[in-house]
């Protein structure tokens, strides 16, 4: 059976910055667009925020990760609400990273975002703080992605 684990699945709430983060990692122009459906790219799978926010879609989120070798749970540090269930990340049987986005914003609460990612099951050592607009933290995140994805992409 062929391995199809060469992509990174991005999951997170609506407006958490998944698409913008993917654009930054792909060195594309940053432009906002609401992800309406699952989008497959060469290296990424971009998912709608509804997959996390609405329990009805939880099975679809699990199915999407079947095509991924790594899942990244994205949390915006300016979002005061949590809709991610405890230990959600353990549902996916693949490595996981947590990313705190929008760290360039003045109303950012990184500690709260880190706690929510840990609550969701992310190992604290695998949480990265980034700004897709300024580029802060992107190099470290890219290195972590490469670390986890190299075995899949070098096949």
C-alpha angles and dihedrals in degrees: 000000000000119000114239096177097112096107135079116227115218115206131173144111125305109283095015092124102255097139094042090050090051090049090051093048089050091047091239130145110281109240128154119241128159110240104232098176140009110291123199119207131173094270105010145050112209114202132195115254089237088076088071101030099049117055089207089073098046092104091055090052089053092048092051092058089060085078094049138078094199135026123209118200108206123204125182113224090214095057110095096193131079123210098161114109120232114276092003092149092064088067088073114071095213135080116284138205128191122219127195107205136195094038089154092069119101094225092055118138105192095171092057092048093048090050091050091050091049089048087054090055103264115146107244089230089061098055118108128192114214146166113209089197101050096028093234111157095004095114092054091048091048090053091051092049090049091050093055098036102044094086091054098042096046094060 
